[in-house]
Amino acid sequence: MCVALLTYADLSARLNISREAARSLARRRRLPRSRSDDGKALVSVDLAELRYTPRPRRARPADPIDVSMAKIEAVKTESFKAEIARLEDVATAYRAVFERERERADRLAVELQQATAETMAANSWASRLEDEVTALRSDRRDGSIAGHAARRLGHLAAAIVKADRAASR
């Protein structure tokens, strides 16, 4: 017979139960108790006689209110998941529209740059042609106005043809 003085914490560790269960066991079995110097309760336990196996915990009956609240929460969760899925589909569709519009805007920006370049080229050709016409009208330095005018007119015709080809590209 091996009698040991154990605290509730030591007894609970040996029996693999909670501290409160060890205290309750000592009360039920009317085991002798005393106080230690530090004020903790000590229980005299004969470990050879003490045969204790903890009972399995019984499930408490579920509260009907808790059950209905859990069902309501499950229904809410499912409806929220369905709403999230719907919104993700809408967001995907909007994203596709956004991508399409961005590509369209990029194409229009390229076309605008090309049109601006062509306009600037046409303006420079128009300015050059105006200078040629002005030069033809005011150029009388040579004694041979007809020869010089014919040469200028040839240059003017060539410039017009070149400008027309550049504009048609």
C-alpha positions in Angstrom: 0.0 0.0 0.0 1.7 3.2 -1.3 0.0 6.3 0.1 1.1 9.6 -1.5 0.3 13.2 -0.7 -0.5 15.0 -3.9 -1.9 18.4 -4.8 -4.9 18.5 -7.1 -2.7 19.5 -10.0 -0.4 16.5 -9.4 -3.4 14.1 -9.0 -4.9 15.5 -12.2 -1.6 15.0 -14.1 -1.4 11.3 -12.9 -5.0 10.5 -13.8 -4.9 12.6 -17.0 -8.0 14.7 -16.0 -8.6 18.3 -15.2 -7.7 19.9 -11.9 -11.4 20.4 -11.1 -12.2 16.8 -11.9 -9.4 15.7 -9.5 -10.8 17.9 -6.8 -14.3 16.5 -7.4 -13.0 12.9 -7.3 -11.3 13.6 -3.9 -14.6 14.9 -2.5 -16.6 12.0 -3.9 -14.3 9.4 -2.5 -13.9 11.3 0.7 -10.1 11.1 0.5 -8.3 12.7 3.5 -7.1 16.3 2.7 -4.7 18.6 4.5 -2.9 21.9 3.8 0.7 22.3 2.8 3.0 25.0 4.1 2.4 27.1 1.0 -1.4 26.9 1.5 -2.2 24.3 -1.2 -4.5 21.4 -0.5 -2.9 18.0 -0.3 -4.8 14.7 -0.8 -3.7 11.4 0.7 -4.1 8.9 -2.1 -3.4 5.2 -2.2 -2.5 4.8 -5.8 -2.8 1.0 -5.7 -6.4 1.2 -4.6 -7.4 4.1 -6.7 -8.7 2.7 -9.9 -10.1 5.6 -11.9 -11.0 5.7 -15.5 -12.6 8.9 -16.7 -16.1 8.6 -18.2 -16.5 9.7 -21.7 -18.1 13.0 -22.1 -21.8 13.0 -22.9 -23.0 15.3 -25.6 -25.4 17.9 -24.4 -28.7 18.2 -26.2 -28.5 21.0 -28.7 -30.4 24.1 -27.9 -33.1 24.6 -30.5 -32.5 28.3 -30.8 -28.8 27.7 -31.4 -29.7 25.1 -34.1 -32.0 27.5 -35.9 -29.4 30.3 -35.6 -26.8 28.0 -37.1 -29.2 27.1 -40.0 -29.9 30.8 -40.6 -26.2 31.5 -40.6 -25.6 28.7 -43.1 -28.3 30.0 -45.4 -26.9 33.5 -45.1 -23.4 32.2 -45.9 -24.6 30.3 -48.9 -26.5 33.4 -50.2 -23.4 35.6 -49.7 -21.2 33.0 -51.5 -23.7 33.0 -54.4 -23.7 36.9 -54.5 -19.9 36.9 -54.4 -19.8 34.5 -57.4 -22.3 36.7 -59.3 -20.4 39.8 -58.6 -17.1 38.1 -59.7 -18.9 37.2 -63.0 -20.0 40.8 -63.4 -16.5 42.1 -62.7 -15.0 39.7 -65.2 -17.5 40.9 -67.9 -16.6 44.6 -67.1 -12.9 43.7 -67.2 -13.4 42.3 -70.7 -15.2 45.4 -71.8 -12.5 47.6 -70.3 -9.7 45.6 -72.1 -11.6 45.9 -75.4 -12.1 49.7 -75.0 -8.4 50.1 -74.0 -7.3 48.4 -77.1 -9.7 50.5 -79.2 -8.3 53.7 -77.5 -4.7 52.6 -78.3 -5.6 52.0 -81.9 -7.3 55.4 -82.1 -4.2 57.1 -80.5 -2.0 55.5 -83.2 -4.3 56.6 -85.9 -4.4 60.1 -84.5 -0.6 60.3 -84.4 -0.5 59.1 -88.0 -3.0 61.7 -89.1 -1.1 64.4 -87.2 2.1 63.5 -89.0 0.4 63.4 -92.4 -1.2 66.8 -91.6 2.1 68.3 -90.7 3.7 66.9 -93.9 0.9 68.3 -96.0 1.2 71.7 -94.3 4.9 71.8 -95.0 4.3 70.9 -98.6 1.6 73.5 -98.9 4.0 76.1 -97.5 6.7 75.0 -99.8 4.3 75.2 -102.8 3.2 78.7 -101.8 6.8 79.7 -101.6 7.4 78.3 -105.1 4.3 80.2 -106.5 5.5 83.4 -104.8 9.0 82.9 -106.2 7.6 82.3 -109.7 5.5 85.5 -109.6 8.3 87.7 -108.3 11.4 86.2 -109.9 12.4 88.5 -112.8 16.1 88.7 -112.2 17.2 86.8 -115.3 16.8 88.2 -118.7 15.0 85.1 -119.7 11.8 85.1 -117.6 10.1 82.5 -119.8 13.0 79.9 -119.4 13.2 80.5 -115.7 9.4 80.3 -115.3 9.3 77.1 -117.2 11.9 75.5 -114.9 10.0 76.7 -111.8 6.8 75.4 -113.2 8.4 72.0 -113.7 9.6 72.0 -110.1 6.1 73.0 -109.0 4.5 70.2 -110.9 7.0 67.7 -109.5 6.4 68.9 -106.0 2.6 68.6 -106.5 2.9 65.0 -107.8 5.2 64.1 -104.9 2.8 65.7 -102.3 -0.1 63.8 -103.9 1.7 60.5 -103.7 2.7 61.2 -100.0 -0.9 62.1 -99.2 -2.4 58.9 -100.8 -0.2 56.6 -98.6 
